[in-house]
Amino acid sequence: IVFDKVGFAYEPSRDILHDLSFTVAAGQTVAVVGASGAGKFTLSRLLFRFYDVTAGSIRINGVDIRDYTQQSVREHIGIVPQDTVLFNDTIAYNIAYGQPDATEAEVFQAARAARIHDFVMGLPDGYRTQVGERGLKLSGGEKQRVAIARTLLKNPPILIFDEATSALDTRTERAIQEELMAISAHRTTLMIAHRLSTIVEADLILVMEAGRIIEQGNHRDLLQQNGRYAQMWAMQQADMATDTALV
């Protein structure tokens, strides 16, 4: 995936992204961090072609994504969002939504990989369990595992984790983070994150501010630069220490 001098504005009078350039190599994990309003969420919207760029280009396999159909682009991308959308139907239906023609065995395999199969089998109705409107009968961690299973079943070559664990408690987040890192191995992955602890293993971390990349490197490099990323890391570590002390 190549972002080449990308500019974008939702409204002509207010630019969101400015001359943004970076590459996510095949099989690489690139994380994007920054404060609210930095423009990081816009990246996933552009990749999914909810919008098209207003300057520059985004290319996948060397082809401008505007030359692909929206359906083709979306078939090759799997997204695990912050707010998982579940339908008022069974667990099996919600997992298979990622691949409607999947067999029962394939649904089970995806659920095992997302570490939710044993939980589901322990329910009275198993995979026929109704999740309720927007999944209200499941916990946050259970809903995220359903979303991960759905994405695994789709088996896309490109993954986007869009603040995938920010709504979870620390313990659940750590468990799911291990799963996310496992399924992103050998796939082209873009991680949009708020909690820096979730992206320390990324191959490349981009720090955004006001629609621009202001720092980039791996976790160790960025800490050594002692810039914005190092400040964010120190603040979040202090917050985590405070939360732990209050438990």
N, C-alpha and C positions, 0 to 999 in steps of 0.2 A: 504494500500500500504506500503510495507516495502522495503527500500533500505538497504541491508545488506553487509557492507564492500565492497561497489561498487568501482571498479577501471575501468577507461576507457581511451583509447587513440585512436585518429583518425589515428595517425601514431605511430609505435612502439617506435620511439625515443622521443616522446613528450606526456607525460601523461597529461590528462585534469582533471580527478577526482582521488582522492587518498583516499582509505579506508573510503568511505562515508557511514554513517549509520544514518537513521532516519525513523520514522514511521508516516504515515498519517492515523489516525484511521478512521473508518467508520463514515461518517457524519461530519468529522472535516475539518477545513480549515487551511492549512499550507502555509505560504508565504516564498519565497526564494528571498533574496536581495543580492546585492554585485556589485562591480564595473565591468565594461566590462572586459571580459576575466576570470571572477571568475569561470565559469563553469556552471552557473545556467541554461542557455538555453539548455545545453546538457541534462539536466534531462528530459525535455519534449520529446526530440528526442529519448532517451532511452526508456521512457515509451511507446511511440508510436511504438516502435520497428523499427525505421529507422535504428538503429544500435543495436547490442547486447553488453552487458558489456564484458569487458576483464578480470575482476576479480570480485569475489563476486556474488551477485544475487539481482534481483528485484522480489518481490513476490506480487501477488494480491490474496487475500483470501487464503493465505498460499501456493499458487502454483507458482513456478518459471514461469515468463512470457514466457520463452523460450519453455515451455511445452504447451503453448497455440499457436494456429495459429495466424498469424498476423491479419487476418480478425476478429477473435474472440476478440482479444485485442482492436482493433480499433472500433469495434461495441460498446464497453462498455465505450469508452472515447469520450467526446466532448471537442473540443478545440476552444477557441476564441482567435485568434492570433492578433499580433500587426498590421499586414498588411492583412486586410481581402481580401480574394480572391473571387471576384464576376465574374460571367460569363456574356457574352454579350447576355443577355436574359431578361426575365421579372422579376419583383420583386417576383412574386409568384414562379417562377421556382427556383430562388436563395434561397428562404426560404425552399422550399420543397426538395432541394438537400440534406438536412439533413435526410429526410425520404421520398423517392420518391413515396411511395404508400399512402401518407397522403391525407386525404380528404381536401376539401376547408375549411370546418369548423375548422379543426385542424390547418391549416395554419393561419387562422384568429386568433385563440386562441393564438398561439405562438407569432404572431405579436402584439397582445394586451399586452401580458406579457412583451414583449420587448419594449413596448411603442412606436411602430411605426405604428400601425394600423390606427390611426386617420390621421396621415400624409399621408399615402398611399391612404386612401379613399378621401382625398382632392385633389389628382392629377387627371387630366382629364381622364387618362386611368386606374386609380386605380392600382390594382395588375397586370394589363397587361402592366404597364409602363416598357419600356426598360431602363436598367440601363447603357448601354454603355460598352465599353471595360474596364474591371477591375472596373466597377462601377463608371466611371468618371462623370456620370450625377448626382451622389449623393454626398452629403457632407461627411466629415470624420465621423461625428456623426451618420448620416443616414446609412452609410455602416456598422458601428459597430453594430447598432441596428438590421440590417438584419442578421449579423453574430450571434448575440445573439438569435434572433428568430429561426434561423436555428438550433442552438445548443439545444434550448428548445424543438423544434419539435422532434429532435432525442431522447431526454429524456434519456440521459446516466446516469449511477450511478456515474461516475467519471468525473469531470470537470477539465480542465486545462485552466487557463487564462495566456496567454503568452504575457506579456507586453500589455494587451488588450486595454489600454487607453493612452499609452504614446505618440501617435501621435496626440492627441486631445488637444484643448484648455482647460483651467482650468474649465470653466463653464460647457462645454459639458462633460468633464471627471467626474465632481461631479455628474451630472445627471445619467450618465451611471453606475458609481460606485454603486449607490444605487440599480440599477437593477441587477448588478453582485452579490452583497451581498444577494439580495433577492433570486436569482435563485440558489445560492450556499448553502443556508440553507438546512440542512439535506442531503446534498450530500458530497461525499468525494472530496475535492477540493485542487488543487495545484495551487498557484498563484505565478507567476514569475514576479517580479515588479522592476521598477526603482524608481518611485515616491513613497516614503514611506507613503505619505498621503493616498494612496489607500489600504494599508494593515494594518492599525492600529487596526482593529477589528478582525484580524486573531487569531485563537486559539494558533498558534505557529509560530514564525518567525525564520527562519534560516539565518544567515549571513555567506555568503561564501567569501572566498578569496583564490585565486590560487588553486581551486579545493578541498578545505577543508572547513568544517564548523568550524568557529572560535568563534561564539557566537550563543546562542539560548535562546528563551523565548518569552513571549508576549511583546507587545509594552512597557508597563509600566516597566516590569522587565528589558528590555534592556536599557531603558533610565537610570534607576537606576544604572546599571552596569557601565555607563559612559565610554563605550568602543567605538568600531568602529561604531556600530549602532547609538549611541548618537551623534557621530561626523557627520555622514551622515545626521541625522535628523536636526541638527543645521544648517548645510550648506544649505540644501534644504529649510528650513524655512526662512533663510536669503535671498535666491534667490527669493522666493515667495514674500517676503516683498518688495524687489527691483522692481520686475515686477509690483506689485500693485501700487507702487509709480510712476511708469512711465506711467501708464494708464491715 
